[in-house]
Amino acid sequence: MDMLFIGGLGTSEILLIVLALLLLFGGKKLPELMRGAGRGIKEFKDAMNKPVTDEDDDKKPAEK
């Protein structure tokens, strides 16, 4: 339960944010938006954990 209070956000602030999102996007669009945000976060984490490769050297044409 401590994870909900990271950054000083309490239960009332989280409920207020959820209510505002519901009013802005509606009940049908909100799950779609959250799913997209989750996929974006997952892709970002995967990219951060991916080993760094030097792709620029592979793309340079061979020198004569």
C-alpha angles and dihedrals in degrees: 000000000000091000091071092061099054111132094017095290111148131194094268093052092049091049090049091052092048091049092050091050091050091051093047101044106018131231096284098051098042098075089049091052093047091048090052092048090051091051090049092051091048092051090048092051091047090051091049092052095045113107114254114250129185098241093163092071091053093053097049114102116245113266118240 
